[in-house]
Amino acid sequence: MAISERSGQEPNVPFFLPSIGTEEEQAVLRVMRSGWLTTGQEAPAFEKEFADFVGCKHALAVNSATSGLMLSMSACGIRAGTKILTTPYTFVSTATTAFHLGGGAVYADTEEDGYNIDPAQIEQKLKKDRSIRAIVPVHMGGLPCNMTEIKRIADFYGVKVIEDAAHAFPSKTAQGYAGTLGDAGVFSFYATKTITTGEGGMICTNNDTIAEAVRIMRMHGIDRTVWDRYTSKNASWKYDVVKAGFKCNLPDILAAIGREQLKKAQILGEKRKKIALRYTEAFKNFDFLECPPDGEGNAWHLYLLRICREKLSINRDEFGSLLQQRGINISVHFIPHFHFTFFKKHCGLNVRSFPHAQKLYETTLSLPLWPDMDDAMIEQVIQTVTDIGKNNYEN
Ligand SMILES: *Cc1c(COP(=O)(O)O)cnc(C)c1O
């Protein structure tokens, strides 16, 4: 609905706006004026600073988390005849990337009372399917998965763990940051993620072999970086191609934005958390709403609100439409993979096999949650959600 149609009403609350300031603008100018636009010195500096932040040995910058997932899977042996095991409750590229490598995907349902993959179901699937080479858990909305249990199972069955940490910067657990706990972890700097470079991603690993494989495969399978070739003392046009690699490097213009965003990450995270806890405080006493778990360490990329279908005369779609009509922009994370033609066809998926994920999908919507939301916007979201619930209450 256009803004004009809503004149006289409250203003729109955007679903998301990035927190970009003059620091990021200056960083872009600095790189543009330097004469070196592609991957040069900024990306390695961003990698070093990111690795220090999360506490891992290697951080490898890439042009998207999607590329990062594909490269990590490639380094962990995903190819024709092998598969990943993941959750249906995630973005499409958590699984399509396995297909890009010629591999496939198997799915385990989410936990009965949470948004993350259920470790017990992981074990069931691994018992049955020996072609699975890697588990890809997703820290949904920023709430860390039970990595201790997932790693125990992975070790027992001899498979790798690649964390989809696209929502999880920075999500902290007792063992360290999410994204540094498996064999590899992949962060996203897409425009709506917790820090952004417009498009971009980071692969974290403590495994030298995986790091080296990723380094080569992200740059055409070439054994030397272009910066090294043009600037090292024995500068040379010579290089070898050792694999049929991809082209997934993060350009310096974007890396420079990332370095500035990284400096703000802690503050941005605290602001998101404050808003999320304020939502929960306002919603928790209404029996027609179910708040997300406010678990320790949540990065709060998303505020996943569930409506209780038994208490309301309207469903999630109708609830969402009413919010949109009153200027609150919402989203739904995610349409589970078993609803998509591609996965139904190539993974034989069926909604009946995933009762937990389907229940989440039917009842969940994502509210606006971004660091620079002002008080009036937060109050407008709270007021509108509770109003709609009360107006459509059915006991
Ligand atoms: C955003 C997202 C991705 C993909 O990130 P890009 O950087 O856009 O490629 C992967 N997985 C999940 C769960 C995401 O939300």
PDBQT file of the ligand as one rigid body, heavy atoms in Angstrom, charges set to zero:
ROOT
HETATM    1  C1  LIG A 401      21.059 -14.606   4.279  1.00  0.00    +0.000 C 
HETATM    2  C2  LIG A 401      21.249 -16.061   4.474  1.00  0.00    +0.000 A 
HETATM    3  C3  LIG A 401      22.126 -16.817   3.689  1.00  0.00    +0.000 A 
HETATM    4  C4  LIG A 401      22.770 -16.278   2.458  1.00  0.00    +0.000 C 
HETATM    5  O1  LIG A 401      23.534 -15.151   2.673  1.00  0.00    +0.000 OA
HETATM    6  P1  LIG A 401      24.077 -14.308   1.422  1.00  0.00    +0.000 P 
HETATM    7  O2  LIG A 401      25.207 -13.531   2.012  1.00  0.00    +0.000 OA
HETATM    8  O3  LIG A 401      22.941 -13.450   0.963  1.00  0.00    +0.000 OA
HETATM    9  O4  LIG A 401      24.511 -15.258   0.387  1.00  0.00    +0.000 OA
HETATM   10  C5  LIG A 401      22.344 -18.137   4.036  1.00  0.00    +0.000 A 
HETATM   11  N1  LIG A 401      21.699 -18.705   5.064  1.00  0.00    +0.000 NA
HETATM   12  C6  LIG A 401      20.833 -18.028   5.826  1.00  0.00    +0.000 A 
HETATM   13  C7  LIG A 401      20.177 -18.720   6.976  1.00  0.00    +0.000 C 
HETATM   14  C8  LIG A 401      20.559 -16.691   5.538  1.00  0.00    +0.000 A 
HETATM   15  O5  LIG A 401      19.637 -16.026   6.256  1.00  0.00    +0.000 OA
ENDROOT
TORSDOF 0
